[in-house]
Amino acid sequence: MKIDKSIFHPDYKPEPYWWEAARPGTDHTTDLPANTEIFIVGSGYSGLSAALELAREGRDVTVVDALAFGEGASSRNGGGVSAGINLGKGISGGPGQANRSEDHKKIVESLLGESLAAYEFIQTLVERESIECHFERRGRFVGAYSKAHLPDLVKKAEFLNRVLQLDASVISREEQRAEIGSDFYYGGLVINRAGKLHPTLFHKGMLDACHRAGVTLCAHTKVAAINGAHNNFTIKTSGGNCHAEHVIIATNGYTGALTPKLRNRLVPIASQIIVTEELPEDLAHELIPNGRTISETPRITSYYRLLPGDRRVMYGGRARFHEVPAEVSAALLHTMMTDRWPQLKGTRITHSWSGLVAMTKDALPHMGQEDGLHYCTGCNGSGVAMMTYLGRQVALRILQNGRSDSAYEALEFPGIPVPFYRGKPWFLPIVGEYYRYLDRRERNASDG
Ligand SMILES: Cc1cc2nc3c(=O)[nH]c(=O)nc-3n(C[C@H](O)[C@H](O)[C@H](O)COP(=O)(O)OP(=O)(O)OC[C@H]3O[C@@H](n4cnc5c(N)ncnc54)[C@H](O)[C@@H]3O)c2cc1C
């Protein structure tokens, strides 16, 4: 692919913009202890959230990460904080979704109830731990990518208001410039109960809170094997061995050979982001007048927002489902961004990066216990609120001697229906091309 170099700012960096404010590092790291009560693999939002809850209850907790603290998706995401609208897809008639049974609707309703609790939990955490992370509850706009998607959004608004009181409404194409400086969409859904934050400042706040609460933190400590059973685990790591009563797996999109049964039920997918140079104030305001986060209805979706300060745009999406060089995804995302906002054609990119999310067959996150190991996983691209919440739920499960009040625990966790699948998603480029074709076809039909 030929890349137009003029889209890159002279100060362009192929790494997350968020790292300018807080780079994943080793602050608070220490040597691995020989013994701990609860051992957590993964220092993203879910691992730290579990650790914080347990340590606040006086438990002895150790968190390790193969990389720097938070270097997985928790320092790479878009910072959109949503109350579960992705979970509503299956029931509220999102594009490509079949009608589901009444039983299924009931289950989804209780899952959605918890996803609203997850959204509210972020506010609680930010306030309780005094985390300075630009958390703003400014709502969300979901653009209809084709004409046929707008009635789906009307159903979704009704559903979200009935089940979650999300304060959602649908606006027409003629009205949408009140939300986005673009005519690209065929109208869209406005959800007032949604927000955004600065991902690495949020993560740093949680890491500091864990340190204050007495959690032992070990960066650059890769877990190679976990042997034994409940109450008597031996964990082999690059920093030595550790014995523990409980183990929590909090590795989401970075789940590997350590836990093959989990890995085989997850598809790691790359998500990519670009950030623009600073824009004139009036142009930035015209792009997203109410400071909402933006997403849209196709299978291959984009998510975007203004950064703190409201002068730069962050544009994210699945430019490719698999990891590609940062400059390639940057060029693809720049084209997608200027398709939506032609007024940004001459605007240059200062940062681009990618990270991995974990998809599941049923598009839902899961928590539970497998071979004695506790886990939460499967963010399906939307885990700032949800994985933080589920980390806490896993902790509560341990504190309550295995009893969980979460509906996510009761879900069956289906495998990926691809013969001999072992966590290497060779089929993603094919699926990506097929989805792109279907999305294009639906959009083209809008003008027919
Ligand atoms: C580009 C991008 C954009 C996103 N945008 C949004 C958004 O706007 N809103 C939203 O809600 N969600 C978003 N997400 C999803 C969100 O970031 C994730 O759901 C969330 O960060 C998952 O947190 P986690 O703690 O479960 O996993 P992670 O933060 O990915 O942490 C997993 C950790 O496990 C560690 N690990 C793995 N194996 C081992 C091992 N063997 N030994 C030791 N450590 C190990 C990894 O090094 C990693 O640090 C986005 C994700 C990406 C990648």
PDBQT file of the ligand as one rigid body, heavy atoms in Angstrom, charges set to zero:
ROOT
HETATM    1  C1  LIG A 501      -7.138   0.578  20.443  1.00  0.00    +0.000 C 
HETATM    2  C2  LIG A 501      -8.179   0.239  21.487  1.00  0.00    +0.000 A 
HETATM    3  C3  LIG A 501      -9.250   1.097  21.699  1.00  0.00    +0.000 A 
HETATM    4  C4  LIG A 501     -10.206   0.809  22.670  1.00  0.00    +0.000 A 
HETATM    5  N1  LIG A 501     -11.184   1.739  22.946  1.00  0.00    +0.000 NA
HETATM    6  C5  LIG A 501     -12.058   1.510  23.952  1.00  0.00    +0.000 A 
HETATM    7  C6  LIG A 501     -12.994   2.504  24.308  1.00  0.00    +0.000 A 
HETATM    8  O1  LIG A 501     -13.014   3.631  23.783  1.00  0.00    +0.000 OA
HETATM    9  N2  LIG A 501     -13.899   2.195  25.301  1.00  0.00    +0.000 N 
HETATM   10  C7  LIG A 501     -13.878   0.986  25.932  1.00  0.00    +0.000 A 
HETATM   11  O2  LIG A 501     -14.725   0.757  26.800  1.00  0.00    +0.000 OA
HETATM   12  N3  LIG A 501     -12.955   0.048  25.637  1.00  0.00    +0.000 NA
HETATM   13  C8  LIG A 501     -12.041   0.284  24.684  1.00  0.00    +0.000 A 
HETATM   14  N4  LIG A 501     -11.074  -0.646  24.413  1.00  0.00    +0.000 N 
HETATM   15  C9  LIG A 501     -11.046  -1.894  25.196  1.00  0.00    +0.000 C 
HETATM   16  C10 LIG A 501     -10.342  -1.703  26.569  1.00  0.00    +0.000 C 
HETATM   17  O3  LIG A 501      -9.133  -1.025  26.411  1.00  0.00    +0.000 OA
HETATM   18  C11 LIG A 501     -10.108  -3.075  27.181  1.00  0.00    +0.000 C 
HETATM   19  O4  LIG A 501     -11.328  -3.754  27.272  1.00  0.00    +0.000 OA
HETATM   20  C12 LIG A 501      -9.502  -3.025  28.580  1.00  0.00    +0.000 C 
HETATM   21  O5  LIG A 501      -8.377  -2.181  28.628  1.00  0.00    +0.000 OA
HETATM   22  C13 LIG A 501      -9.128  -4.437  29.020  1.00  0.00    +0.000 C 
HETATM   23  O6  LIG A 501      -8.479  -4.366  30.251  1.00  0.00    +0.000 OA
HETATM   24  P1  LIG A 501      -7.846  -5.689  30.852  1.00  0.00    +0.000 P 
HETATM   25  O7  LIG A 501      -7.220  -5.318  32.140  1.00  0.00    +0.000 OA
HETATM   26  O8  LIG A 501      -8.854  -6.771  30.901  1.00  0.00    +0.000 OA
HETATM   27  O9  LIG A 501      -6.753  -6.136  29.766  1.00  0.00    +0.000 OA
HETATM   28  P2  LIG A 501      -5.403  -5.415  29.303  1.00  0.00    +0.000 P 
HETATM   29  O10 LIG A 501      -5.371  -3.983  29.683  1.00  0.00    +0.000 OA
HETATM   30  O11 LIG A 501      -5.206  -5.737  27.866  1.00  0.00    +0.000 OA
HETATM   31  O12 LIG A 501      -4.290  -6.118  30.192  1.00  0.00    +0.000 OA
HETATM   32  C14 LIG A 501      -3.923  -7.460  30.012  1.00  0.00    +0.000 C 
HETATM   33  C15 LIG A 501      -2.480  -7.586  30.531  1.00  0.00    +0.000 C 
HETATM   34  O13 LIG A 501      -2.163  -8.978  30.690  1.00  0.00    +0.000 OA
HETATM   35  C16 LIG A 501      -0.773  -9.068  30.539  1.00  0.00    +0.000 C 
HETATM   36  N5  LIG A 501      -0.390 -10.477  30.315  1.00  0.00    +0.000 N 
HETATM   37  C17 LIG A 501      -0.830 -11.312  29.346  1.00  0.00    +0.000 A 
HETATM   38  N6  LIG A 501      -0.251 -12.529  29.477  1.00  0.00    +0.000 NA
HETATM   39  C18 LIG A 501       0.576 -12.474  30.544  1.00  0.00    +0.000 A 
HETATM   40  C19 LIG A 501       1.457 -13.400  31.181  1.00  0.00    +0.000 A 
HETATM   41  N7  LIG A 501       1.610 -14.661  30.725  1.00  0.00    +0.000 N 
HETATM   42  N8  LIG A 501       2.175 -12.987  32.253  1.00  0.00    +0.000 NA
HETATM   43  C20 LIG A 501       2.027 -11.730  32.750  1.00  0.00    +0.000 A 
HETATM   44  N9  LIG A 501       1.210 -10.811  32.168  1.00  0.00    +0.000 NA
HETATM   45  C21 LIG A 501       0.491 -11.161  31.085  1.00  0.00    +0.000 A 
HETATM   46  C22 LIG A 501      -0.478  -8.168  29.350  1.00  0.00    +0.000 C 
HETATM   47  O14 LIG A 501       0.887  -7.789  29.291  1.00  0.00    +0.000 OA
HETATM   48  C23 LIG A 501      -1.438  -7.006  29.592  1.00  0.00    +0.000 C 
HETATM   49  O15 LIG A 501      -0.801  -5.891  30.201  1.00  0.00    +0.000 OA
HETATM   50  C24 LIG A 501     -10.117  -0.398  23.422  1.00  0.00    +0.000 A 
HETATM   51  C25 LIG A 501      -9.040  -1.261  23.212  1.00  0.00    +0.000 A 
HETATM   52  C26 LIG A 501      -8.070  -0.962  22.253  1.00  0.00    +0.000 A 
HETATM   53  C27 LIG A 501      -6.924  -1.902  22.052  1.00  0.00    +0.000 C 
ENDROOT
TORSDOF 0
